[in-house]
Amino acid sequence: MNGTAGGQPGGRGPRWRRPWRLLALGLLSASSVLAAAPGAGAMSKEEKRRLGNQVLEMFEHAYSNYMEHAYPADELMPLTCRGRVRGQEPSRGDVDDALGKFSLTLIDTLDTLVVLNKTKEFEEAVKKVIKDVNLDNDIVVSVFETNIRVLGGLLGGHSVAIMLKEKGEYMQWYNGELLHMAKELGYKLLPAFNTTSGLPYPRVNLKFGVRHPEARTGTETDTCTACAGTLILEFAALSRFTGTSIFEEYARKALDFIWEKRQRSSNLVGVTINIHTGDWVRKDSGVGAGIDSYYEYLLKAYVLLGDDSFLERFNTHYDAIMRYISQPPLLLDVHIHKPMLNARTWMDSLLAFFPGLQVLKGDIRPAIETHEMLYQVIKKHNFLPEAFTTDFRVHWAQHPLRPEFAESTYFLYKATGDPYYLEVGKTLIENLNKYARVPCGFAAMKDVRTGSHEDRMDSFFLAEMFKYLYLLFADKEDMIFDIEDYIFTTEAHLLPLWLSTTNQTISKKNTTMEYTELDDSNFDWTCPNTQILFPNDPMFAQSIREPLKNVVDKSCPRGISRAEENLGSGPKPPLRARDFMASNPEHLEILKKMGVSLIHLKDGRVQLVQHAVQAASSLDAEDGLRFMQEMIELSSQQQKEQQLPPRAVQIVSHPFFGRVVLTAGPAQFGMDLSKHKAGTRGFVATIKPYNGCSEITNPEAVKDKIALMQRGQCMFAEKARNIQKAGAIGGIVIDDNEGSSSDTAPLFQMAGDGKNTDDITIPMLFLFNKEGNIILDAIREYEAVEVLLSDKAKDRDLEMENMDQKLSENDSHKQNSEEEATSAPQDVVAVSEEPEEGESSDVADPDTLSPAHADSDSISISNQDSHVAGTDEASAQEPACTQEDHQPQEQKTETESNSRVNWDNKVQPMESILADWNEDIEAFEMMEKDEL
């Protein structure tokens, strides 16, 4: 995601142009001043020229192999030395939507040839494009990719072609042929905008459009924010070049709609939006994939078109980004409605463009910080992985030779003049030649950890990577034109700044003010002169980078946690939020050293607070910050799950007949009851062992029944597998936290165990302690209890209820006696055996439980589902702050023991029991009405 801007000779144009020209002059001035400063470690001119020539040789290697082995195909497959033609190679999914059988790489490379002074090759390439490229193919392509790569490539080629023609040596024959092709392509993209919102469909058929029966597209409902918001530069340029306003109008309408749909309280936008309704489909927000170039194009649209509303919008978004997303040096996605909660703990490589955009904004310090963090990741893995975690582990190992980091490196060098960034560029060159270069070009990295290759060389590698690397090492005299007279698109294509005063067919109506009131005092209305930012201080950038030099090594998961090191426990991985147990004294000591304290609230929950100044060291404070970020993400996941609708456990046997409906939580695995309206009906049976964490020892009692089990000591999915193996048709997990109830605690969805859970086919539901005891008490009083597991309560079984009433009138006394005689002994045996097993584990040390076997079913920082009891306190509750079932065995055992005592000592007449049931029936009928 790319771009720079410069000024127009002579100072012509609207009021914004002169300050932007000052930025360009400032960049050059800072570069010349700082690079020559004594002690700055400046790279020699000879070394810069050598590296610039090396970039030219690398480009020639890639370009010539494409032309020899792939052209006219869209891309080169460098491992097999052949072209990639869509339909002739196995589909790669959405990645292939960039391929339209229009010689993509050649078009994408046109203006790169001129930047690299290859004017003869450029002239030949233009002739090939005009002669060979067909834009009327029956093929479905990405609107976004076709716009930035092909339309942008044609416009960039046209821009430099007319520049060369003006100079009088090359392209004298050129008569706007590339512009005519661009206009043809523009019209082919317009059908995608046939929506009520003005947001384009994500794909279009080049020949048949969107709605045509043969188009094979037009059914999509969602698009990414960047996909709809990265059109204005190319479409406006096409309108300004041709005098046809419709292109700029459509692009503006799409941008206006996205701005109107931003989340008003946070001023953030989501990743994916419904093109018909404007509803946010993915509500996480960041500066990486899916959103990145939307922000970029707001700022650059202001530069190119001179419309203040675009700058106002960018500044509004930028303030929100720096308030919520920026956690220097990290940039972490957040929820647009709850921007203080991180949406994930990893970052994608596309955000590497953002430091470059911050340079254009004039916010240099965070740009230096984030860039340095990214560079440390590159030094660790040779390339920037497609995604990496906040502790800098590889999340997605691929690297398709993306240029965003090189782009930011170039801009930071232009802003600071610090030769450090020349050394960074040198590292990029060396890594490309050492690890990615192959006989037929440069191959993408399939895994940065192993160095394995993928048979892929994307067009953006030629369009952007070599352009930025060459400009990094080139001096002004090395260029045949002034790069500052152009703005870079997100694909690094060149658009001349004089377009702002040409064919202004669009009225500059300030639509931003229609939506919000902005405090102008907080906004920069011009781009700053970097001589003010960097007052001849060559050490400025270095002073910002220095604290981040070892940020990746410090966070290396193979390293030693400082807190644990101080405990003398030897090399161990850092304490992760998902592993934390409040009952573990060692964990509590680690938290203390990280400056994290636990506050016990009156309602039994635990609150975590970090004070960095209380940490044992700055390194421990960093660990504490990471721990808290992980905990926040786990908690946000819990909150997501709590929004899911509850399920129902309905007691359908005598004497309830469906009148008692218990509110239950669903599971992320097993049968989805919302898709099986009939639900699962069966008699319940208590399993042995009661926790369900090992092989069931009473399978004959469980077969074809709905198994009852206690929460804790292992993952929910493990319980489900064990009862399914024993022949159960469903399962109910009962919370062992005494007194917990759906009346006071939010429901949650039982999570899997991080493995594939497709093997679990039975339904699983969760009941809090109060609701679970209703079923357990029913088992005690009646020989058989039948329940229905469903997504919502069903109608009561009136026929069975009437029949039972007649039977009870004739023989109620006898039936009651038999039920008490037959059920009580079974209950005593079942209950006495289950607590015995619990008692045996009561002796065991809870710390010996492996975190992998902890019952970490759900996540919450302060949630009543995670309670820890002391060894001598059956009633004391200490909520664990991560995964809700991290509960020691002592509490579980005592809960079972207490249940046994209560059941053994409970002797109630039937009238009293039925009176109690009537109260419960009324309560749960009301619950059914209110909640289900």
RACOR-V740142 format. One record per backbone hydrogen bond with DSSP energy under -0.5 kcal/mol. CO is the residue of the C=O (numbers start at 0). NH is the residue of the N-H. Records with the same first field share a line. If there is no record, write none. Layout:
# RACOR-V740142
CO = NH ; NH
This chain:
# RACOR-V740142
3 = 487
7 = 10
8 = 11
13 = 16
14 = 18
15 = 19
16 = 20
17 = 21
18 = 22
19 = 23
20 = 24
21 = 25
22 = 26
23 = 27
24 = 28
25 = 29
26 = 30
27 = 31
28 = 32
29 = 33
30 = 34
31 = 35
33 = 36
36 = 39
43 = 47
44 = 48
45 = 49
46 = 50
47 = 51
48 = 52
49 = 53
50 = 54
51 = 55
52 = 56
53 = 57
54 = 58
55 = 59
56 = 60
57 = 61
58 = 62
59 = 63
60 = 64
61 = 65
62 = 66
63 = 67
64 = 68
65 = 69 ; 70
68 = 82
69 = 72
71 = 102
73 = 104
74 = 83
75 = 77 ; 456
76 = 80 ; 81
77 = 439
81 = 76
82 = 84
83 = 73 ; 74 ; 85
84 = 87 ; 88
91 = 94
92 = 95
93 = 96
94 = 97
95 = 98
96 = 141
97 = 99
102 = 106
103 = 107
104 = 108
105 = 108 ; 109
106 = 109
108 = 112
109 = 112 ; 113
110 = 114
111 = 115
112 = 117
113 = 116
116 = 118
117 = 121
118 = 122
119 = 123
120 = 124
121 = 125
122 = 126
123 = 127
124 = 128
125 = 129
126 = 130
127 = 131 ; 132
128 = 132
136 = 138 ; 206
138 = 140 ; 205
140 = 203
141 = 145
142 = 146
143 = 147
144 = 148 ; 149
145 = 149 ; 150
146 = 151
148 = 152
149 = 153
150 = 154
151 = 155
152 = 156
153 = 157
154 = 158
155 = 159
156 = 160
157 = 161
158 = 162
159 = 163
160 = 164
161 = 165
162 = 166
163 = 167 ; 168 ; 169
164 = 167
170 = 173
175 = 179
176 = 180
177 = 181
178 = 182
179 = 183
180 = 184
181 = 185
182 = 186
183 = 187
184 = 188
185 = 189
186 = 190
188 = 191
189 = 192
190 = 193
191 = 200
192 = 194
201 = 142 ; 143
203 = 140 ; 205
204 = 208
207 = 211
208 = 204
211 = 214
220 = 274 ; 275
222 = 272
223 = 227
224 = 228
225 = 229
230 = 234
231 = 235
232 = 236
233 = 237
234 = 238
235 = 239
236 = 240
237 = 241
238 = 242
242 = 244
243 = 246
244 = 248
245 = 249
246 = 250
247 = 251
248 = 252
249 = 253
250 = 254
251 = 255
252 = 256
253 = 257
254 = 258
255 = 259
256 = 260
258 = 261
261 = 263
262 = 266 ; 267
267 = 262
270 = 224
271 = 280 ; 281
272 = 222
273 = 277
274 = 196
278 = 273 ; 280
280 = 282
281 = 270 ; 271
282 = 335
283 = 270
284 = 333
287 = 290 ; 291
289 = 225
290 = 293 ; 294
291 = 294 ; 295
292 = 296
293 = 297
294 = 298
295 = 299
296 = 300
297 = 301
298 = 302
299 = 303
300 = 304 ; 306
301 = 305
305 = 307
306 = 309 ; 310
307 = 311
308 = 312
309 = 313
310 = 314
311 = 315
312 = 316
313 = 317
314 = 318
315 = 319
316 = 320
317 = 321
318 = 322
319 = 323 ; 324
320 = 324 ; 325
324 = 326 ; 331
326 = 329
329 = 326
332 = 342 ; 343
333 = 284
337 = 334 ; 340
339 = 341
340 = 334
344 = 389
346 = 387
347 = 350
348 = 351
349 = 352
350 = 353
352 = 355 ; 356
353 = 357
354 = 358
355 = 359
356 = 360
357 = 361 ; 362
361 = 363
362 = 366
363 = 367
364 = 368
365 = 369
366 = 370
367 = 371
368 = 372
369 = 373
370 = 374
371 = 375
372 = 376
373 = 377
374 = 378
375 = 379
376 = 380
377 = 381
382 = 384
385 = 348
386 = 394 ; 395
387 = 346
388 = 391
392 = 388
395 = 385 ; 386
396 = 447
397 = 385
398 = 444
402 = 406
403 = 407
404 = 408
405 = 409
406 = 410
407 = 411
408 = 412
409 = 413
410 = 414
411 = 415
412 = 416
416 = 418
417 = 420
418 = 421 ; 422
419 = 423
420 = 424
421 = 425
422 = 426
423 = 427
424 = 428
425 = 429
426 = 430
427 = 431
428 = 432
429 = 433
430 = 434 ; 435
431 = 435 ; 436
435 = 442
437 = 440
440 = 437
443 = 445 ; 453
444 = 398
446 = 450 ; 451
451 = 445 ; 446
453 = 443 ; 455
455 = 443
456 = 75
457 = 460 ; 461
458 = 461 ; 462
459 = 463 ; 464
460 = 465
463 = 467
464 = 468
465 = 469
466 = 470
467 = 471
468 = 472
469 = 472 ; 473
474 = 477
475 = 478
480 = 482
481 = 484
482 = 485
484 = 496
486 = 494
488 = 491
492 = 488
494 = 486
495 = 498
496 = 499
497 = 500
498 = 501
502 = 504
504 = 506
506 = 508
508 = 510
510 = 513
511 = 514 ; 515
515 = 517
517 = 519
518 = 521
519 = 522
522 = 524
527 = 529
528 = 531 ; 532
529 = 533
533 = 535
535 = 537
536 = 539
538 = 542
539 = 543
540 = 544
541 = 545
544 = 547
545 = 548
547 = 550
549 = 553
550 = 554
552 = 555
555 = 558
560 = 564
561 = 565
562 = 566
563 = 567 ; 568
564 = 567
571 = 560
575 = 578 ; 579
576 = 579
580 = 583
582 = 584
583 = 587
584 = 588
585 = 589
586 = 590
587 = 591
588 = 592
589 = 593
590 = 595
591 = 594
592 = 615
594 = 596 ; 610
596 = 608
597 = 599
598 = 600 ; 606
600 = 603
603 = 878
604 = 600
606 = 598
608 = 596
609 = 611
610 = 613
611 = 614
616 = 620
617 = 621
618 = 622
619 = 623
620 = 624
621 = 625
622 = 626
623 = 627
624 = 628
625 = 629
626 = 630
627 = 631
628 = 632
629 = 633
630 = 634
631 = 635
632 = 636
633 = 637
634 = 638
635 = 639
636 = 640
637 = 641
638 = 642
639 = 642
640 = 643
646 = 663
647 = 649 ; 789
648 = 650 ; 661
649 = 651 ; 787
650 = 657 ; 659
652 = 655 ; 656
655 = 658
656 = 796
658 = 660
659 = 650
661 = 648
663 = 646
664 = 765
665 = 749
670 = 672
671 = 674
672 = 675 ; 790
675 = 678
679 = 788
681 = 786
682 = 705
684 = 707
687 = 696 ; 697
688 = 691
689 = 709
697 = 700 ; 701
698 = 702
701 = 704
704 = 706 ; 728 ; 729
705 = 684
706 = 731
707 = 686
708 = 733
714 = 718
715 = 719
716 = 720
717 = 721
718 = 722
719 = 723
720 = 724
721 = 725
722 = 727
723 = 726
726 = 703
728 = 762
729 = 706
730 = 764
731 = 708 ; 733
732 = 766
733 = 710
735 = 737
736 = 739
739 = 769
740 = 743 ; 744
747 = 749
749 = 667
756 = 669 ; 759
758 = 760
759 = 669
762 = 730
764 = 732
765 = 664
766 = 734
767 = 771
768 = 772
769 = 773
770 = 774
771 = 775
772 = 776
773 = 777
774 = 778
775 = 779
776 = 780
777 = 781
784 = 683
785 = 651 ; 652
786 = 681
787 = 649 ; 789
788 = 679
789 = 647
795 = 797
796 = 800
797 = 801
798 = 802
799 = 803
800 = 804
801 = 805
802 = 806
803 = 807
804 = 808
805 = 809
806 = 810
807 = 811
810 = 814
811 = 815
812 = 816
813 = 817
814 = 818
815 = 819
816 = 820
817 = 821
818 = 822
819 = 823
820 = 824
821 = 825
822 = 826
823 = 827
824 = 828
825 = 829
826 = 830
827 = 831
828 = 832
829 = 833
830 = 834
831 = 835
832 = 836
833 = 837
834 = 838
835 = 839
836 = 840
837 = 841
838 = 842
839 = 842
843 = 845
844 = 847
845 = 848
849 = 852 ; 853
850 = 853
853 = 855
854 = 856 ; 884
856 = 750
857 = 883
862 = 865
864 = 866
867 = 877
869 = 872
871 = 873
875 = 877
877 = 867
881 = 859
882 = 885
884 = 712 ; 854 ; 886
887 = 891
888 = 892
889 = 893
890 = 894
891 = 895
892 = 896
893 = 897
894 = 898
895 = 899
896 = 900
897 = 901
898 = 902
899 = 903
900 = 904
901 = 905
904 = 906
908 = 912
909 = 913
910 = 914
911 = 915
912 = 916
913 = 917
914 = 918
915 = 919
916 = 920
917 = 921
918 = 922
919 = 923
920 = 924
921 = 925
922 = 926
923 = 927
924 = 928
925 = 929
926 = 930 ; 931
927 = 931
